[in-house]
């Protein structure tokens, strides 16, 4: 008798939901920075630093998650991390001081840091190289929807109800997803490192891997740093919290649109050209922001940043999956770690400038940093050839 057809969902769909929940939590806090500072009666700089704790923990935890996913399995790692991250998000909802908030968000960042990168590794392990960037851009559907909903929804909920409700929602979503991921098949384990340091030594010996990680660090400091401060900058220009969140949500819609386009372009264009396109869009966005944070300019900026993320970041991310296939989990984890460590350090570095309302200076510095980043990344990717 013929067996019943499999009712297993498409893995990429589950990974999109995984990306959605992870990004939902990540982008829930930026639209709430001013509201949280007002509710806790503390300076904005204290809350910006609490937000930075999330990104720092996200980044510093990455080396460990690469090893854990190789030994425990990608799906088990994602499910375990989502349980703890969900509980940490709920705990953040009940924080009464910036210190407690920063600690809860730090734990959440450390464990959410296993979820989305593990999805990238899953694609790297199960999708052939020639189709990999197209599938990774499909993951950006979840990224885009999570960004849009967090940016618009968090601002509205924070203004109409309380910022605390936002973290309850993201926490419960993470716990529900940990159950849903039971339906995702565990890929075969092909990496067995008897020496835990072996993957890191392999990365340290690879000049290309170190180069890609350096690019990720700078990209995180600039692009993620700009996205973190964008809602506050729009509010400082006179927009209410809900409008600032709604404008930032345009970024998510832009990522959704451009990710599809970049996925198609990746079949015809060399990745170096996609990096050049994204870098040019990011430079233009930061230049506009350095001059104006008014609502019309901010809308244009979010569109440009969406193009930058879809084109430049997806190309660098795909490069990370190709550099050292034998230690892919470690490279991808370190890539994510470098990205978020760069973002965290940037948040700390500009916290006082943000508190003083000097957003023009912040975004001009980001613009100046993006020019060499784009030039170096384009040249490096154009000259690199995949290992045989």
Secondary structure, 3 states (H helix, E strand, C coil): CCCCCCCCCCHHHHHHHHHHHHHHHHCCCHHHHHHHHHHHCCCHHHHHHHHHHHHHHHHHCHHHHHHHHHHHCHHHHHHHHHHHHHHHHHHHHCCCCHHHHHHHHHHHHHHHHHHHHHHHHHHHHHCCHHHHHHHHHHHHHHHHHHHHHHHHHHHHHHHHCCHHHHHHHHHHHHHHHHHHHHHCCCCCCCCCCCCCCHHHHHHHHCHHHHHHHHHHHHHHHHHHHHHHHHHHHHHHCCCCHHHHHHHHHHHHHHHHHHHHHHHHHCCCCCHHHHHHHHHHHHHHHHHHHHHCCCHHHHHHHHHHHHHHHHHHHHHHHHHHHHHCHHHHHHHHHHHHHHHHHHHHHHHHHHHHHHHCCCHHHHHHHHHHHHHHHHHHHHHHHHHCCCCC
